[in-house]
Amino acid sequence: MGCFDGTIKTSEYRPCRVNGKNALFHRWGKSEKVVLQSKRILSREMSKEFDAICKEAMETRIIPHYMDFDIISNTVAIVEFEDGVVREVNPENVIFLDSDHHFEGYIWEER
């Protein structure tokens, strides 16, 4: 049995609201962000230049020996708003408007 790849298999998009705005849900996606941090205590001069050092490291993909990095990833929803703008939004901000028929046929145990 295969795993869910985040794509809805029909041509229909799910209507939803995102922060009170009408939208169409397209699919789930993944967002990644690289976070740089110093392995040592920086001098006052270096701490002032830290943002510039990070920017250069991201552009050149060369990480100085005194820095380390982490990759932070999270799930996002890809939605399209009524004005045609497509955005990545956090899942907790999405309210699906068609959930009533998606839950038909499921048996929920009473607790």
N, C-alpha and C positions, 0 to 999 in steps of 0.2 A: 504494500500500500504506500503510495507516494505522500509526500508532505505538502501542505498548503503553501503555494508560492506567493500569496498575497494578491492574486489577480482574480477578478470576478469573471467567470467563464461566459457570461451572456453579454450582449451588446448594451444592456440596460445599465445605467448608472444609478446609484442609490441617492435619493433626495435626502438632504440633511440640513441642519442649521449649525453654523460655526459662529460662536459669539454673537448670536442673534441675527446673523445674516443668512439668507437662503443660499444653498450651494448644492453641487452635485459631487458625490464621492466617486473618485475614479479608481483608486487602489491604495494599498498600504505600500510604504517605501521605507528606506533606511537612510538616516542622516548620520554623518560622521564628522567629528571635529577633533583636530589635533591640538593638544594642550602641551605647551612647553613649560618646563620648570627647571630651576637651577638646582644642581646637586650640592652646591655649597652656598655659604652665606656670601652675598655679593657686597662689594664695597659700595660706598655711597655713589660714586661716579658710575659704576656699572648698573646699579639699580635705577638710576635716572635714564640710562640708555637701554634698559631691558626690553621695552616695547619695540624699539628699533632693531635690537638683536633678534627678537622673535620674528619680526616681519622679514628680516633678511634670511633667517633660517628657513622660513616657510617658502620664500621665493626661490631660494637656491637649492632647497632640500638637503642642505648641509647643516647638521646639528653640531654646535661647538661641543668639545669634550666635557665641558663643565655643565652641560645641560642634559636633561632627560625628557622624554616625551611619553604621553599617554594618548590613546585614541578612545574617545568617548563616542559611543554610537547609541542611537535610540530610534524607535519606530515613529514614523510620521504618517499622516494621512494626506494623500494628494487630492485636493478638492478644487473645483471650479466654481467661482462665484457668478452671480447673474450678469455682471458686467464683462465676463469672459476672462477675468484674471484667474490664473492658476497658482495655487500656493501650497506649500507644505505647512501643515498645522499639527499641533499636538493632539493625540487621540482623545484626551480628556475634554477637549473643546468641541468634539463632534457629537451631535445628537441626531441619530438616524430617524427619519420620519416614517419609514415603511416597516418598522420592526414587527408590527402586528402579524403580518403574513409570513415573516421569516421564522417565527417561533411555533408555527402550526406543526403539529405532529411530534413535538418534543414532549417527553413525559418528565415532569418535575416532581421530585420526591418532596413530600411535606416534611418539614423539620420542626 
